[in-house]
Amino acid sequence: MTNLTLYDSAEEEAIRAAFRGAGLRITPQRLALLRVMRDQGGFQDAEAWYRLAQLRGADLSLATVYRTLSLFKTLNLVEGRIVETDQEREEYRYRALQESYTLTCKRCGAIVPVEPDIVDAFRAEVTRRLGVTIVTAHSCFVGYCAACTAALAAEDSES
């Protein structure tokens, strides 16, 4: 397999696992595009990713970029979003493999981690029930941490 060195060993292993699971190799072209997307960040269309990869000396065609972005999307390595109402243009960005979600407590300000599996299950349920395809989603949880929930319940029972 091509020498893949990004930044985080857990992230690197997750990328390798995604390719292995699909029975694919990490080719030099795929690696070059993945590195550009990881380093650059943000949403860009395929042509912009092609130009950025070319500036870094990557040897790949625009057709390869389109095919690779489609593959990356299938492997959940990138997210895409439609940016024109006629749905003819899509932009892509590198997707952090280790997404993190939190709940912010309104009472004490504590930041409570929310397991990504919970959010993924919610996305799957929305897809199943509504028959839609979720391209990207943003989650914001605000509420009460466990300690504040217990304290509020105790205050309610006292009154």
C-alpha positions as CSV (number, residue, x, y, z in Angstrom):
1,M,0.0,0.0,0.0
2,T,1.2,3.5,-0.7
3,N,2.9,5.2,2.2
4,L,0.2,7.3,3.8
5,T,1.3,9.9,6.3
6,L,-1.3,12.5,7.2
7,Y,-1.2,13.8,10.8
8,D,-3.0,11.6,13.2
9,S,-2.3,7.8,13.4
10,A,-5.9,7.0,14.3
11,E,-7.1,9.0,11.3
12,E,-4.5,7.4,9.1
13,E,-5.6,3.9,10.1
14,A,-9.3,4.8,9.6
15,I,-8.4,5.9,6.0
16,R,-6.5,2.8,5.4
17,A,-9.4,0.7,6.7
18,A,-11.9,2.5,4.5
19,F,-9.8,1.6,1.4
20,R,-9.2,-2.0,2.6
21,G,-12.9,-2.4,3.3
22,A,-13.7,-1.4,-0.2
23,G,-10.9,-3.6,-1.6
24,L,-9.1,-0.6,-3.0
25,R,-5.5,0.6,-3.0
26,I,-4.4,4.1,-2.0
27,T,-2.8,5.2,-5.3
28,P,-0.4,8.1,-5.5
29,Q,-3.1,10.2,-7.2
30,R,-5.7,9.5,-4.5
31,L,-3.1,10.2,-1.8
32,A,-2.1,13.5,-3.5
33,L,-5.7,14.7,-3.6
34,L,-6.4,13.6,-0.1
35,R,-3.4,15.4,1.2
36,V,-4.4,18.6,-0.6
37,M,-7.9,18.5,0.7
38,R,-6.7,17.7,4.3
39,D,-4.2,20.6,4.2
40,Q,-6.4,23.2,2.5
41,G,-9.7,22.6,4.3
42,G,-13.0,24.2,3.3
43,F,-15.3,23.5,0.4
44,Q,-14.0,23.6,-3.2
45,D,-15.4,22.4,-6.4
46,A,-13.6,19.7,-8.4
47,E,-11.9,22.2,-10.7
48,A,-10.5,24.1,-7.7
49,W,-9.2,20.9,-6.1
50,Y,-7.6,20.0,-9.5
51,R,-5.8,23.4,-9.7
52,L,-4.6,23.1,-6.0
53,A,-3.3,19.6,-6.6
54,Q,-1.5,20.8,-9.8
55,L,0.1,23.6,-7.9
56,R,1.6,21.0,-5.5
57,G,3.0,19.1,-8.4
58,A,0.4,16.2,-8.4
59,D,0.2,14.3,-11.7
60,L,-3.5,13.8,-12.2
61,S,-6.2,14.8,-14.7
62,L,-9.4,16.6,-14.0
63,A,-11.3,13.4,-14.9
64,T,-9.3,11.6,-12.2
65,V,-10.2,14.3,-9.7
66,Y,-13.9,13.9,-10.4
67,R,-13.7,10.1,-10.1
68,T,-11.6,10.3,-7.0
69,L,-13.9,12.8,-5.3
70,S,-16.8,10.5,-6.1
71,L,-14.9,7.6,-4.6
72,F,-13.9,9.6,-1.5
73,K,-17.6,10.5,-1.0
74,T,-18.6,6.9,-1.1
75,L,-15.9,6.1,1.4
76,N,-17.0,9.0,3.6
77,L,-13.6,10.7,3.4
78,V,-15.2,13.8,2.0
79,E,-18.5,15.5,2.2
80,G,-20.2,17.2,-0.6
81,R,-22.8,20.0,-0.9
82,I,-24.8,21.2,-3.8
83,V,-24.1,24.9,-4.4
84,E,-26.4,25.8,-7.3
85,T,-30.2,25.4,-7.3
86,D,-30.2,23.3,-10.5
87,Q,-28.0,20.8,-8.6
88,E,-25.3,20.9,-11.3
89,R,-22.4,22.0,-9.2
90,E,-21.1,20.3,-6.1
91,E,-18.3,21.3,-3.7
92,Y,-16.4,19.0,-1.5
93,R,-14.3,19.2,1.6
94,Y,-12.2,16.7,3.6
95,R,-14.3,15.1,6.3
96,A,-12.7,14.7,9.7
97,L,-12.9,11.0,10.4
98,Q,-13.3,11.5,14.1
99,E,-16.2,13.8,14.3
100,S,-17.0,15.1,17.7
101,Y,-20.2,16.5,19.1
102,T,-20.9,18.1,22.4
103,L,-23.8,19.4,24.5
104,T,-23.4,22.7,26.2
105,C,-25.1,22.9,29.6
106,K,-27.3,26.1,29.8
107,R,-27.0,26.1,33.6
108,C,-23.3,25.5,34.4
109,G,-21.7,25.8,31.0
110,A,-20.2,22.3,31.1
111,I,-19.3,20.7,27.7
112,V,-20.6,17.2,27.5
113,P,-19.3,14.9,24.8
114,V,-22.0,13.3,22.6
115,E,-21.1,9.9,21.1
116,P,-20.9,10.2,17.2
117,D,-22.8,6.9,17.0
118,I,-25.9,8.6,18.4
119,V,-25.7,11.3,15.7
120,D,-25.0,8.8,13.0
121,A,-28.0,6.7,14.1
122,F,-30.2,9.9,13.9
123,R,-28.9,10.6,10.4
124,A,-29.7,7.0,9.4
125,E,-33.2,7.3,10.9
126,V,-33.9,10.6,9.0
127,T,-32.8,8.9,5.8
128,R,-34.9,5.9,6.4
129,R,-38.1,7.7,7.4
130,L,-38.0,10.5,4.9
131,G,-36.4,8.7,2.0
132,V,-33.8,11.5,1.7
133,T,-30.1,11.6,1.1
134,I,-28.2,13.6,3.7
135,V,-25.1,15.2,2.2
136,T,-24.0,17.2,5.2
137,A,-25.6,18.1,8.6
138,H,-24.8,20.4,11.5
139,S,-25.6,19.4,15.1
140,C,-25.9,21.8,18.0
141,F,-26.9,20.4,21.4
142,V,-27.9,22.8,24.2
143,G,-29.5,21.5,27.3
144,Y,-28.5,20.4,30.8
145,C,-25.7,18.1,31.9
146,A,-26.4,15.1,34.1
147,A,-25.6,17.0,37.3
148,C,-27.7,20.0,36.5
149,T,-30.6,17.7,35.3
150,A,-30.4,16.0,38.7
151,A,-30.2,19.3,40.6
152,L,-33.2,20.7,38.6
153,A,-35.2,17.5,39.3
154,A,-34.4,17.8,43.0
155,E,-35.5,21.5,43.0
156,D,-38.7,20.6,41.3
157,S,-39.5,17.8,43.9
158,E,-38.8,20.2,46.8
159,S,-41.3,22.8,45.5
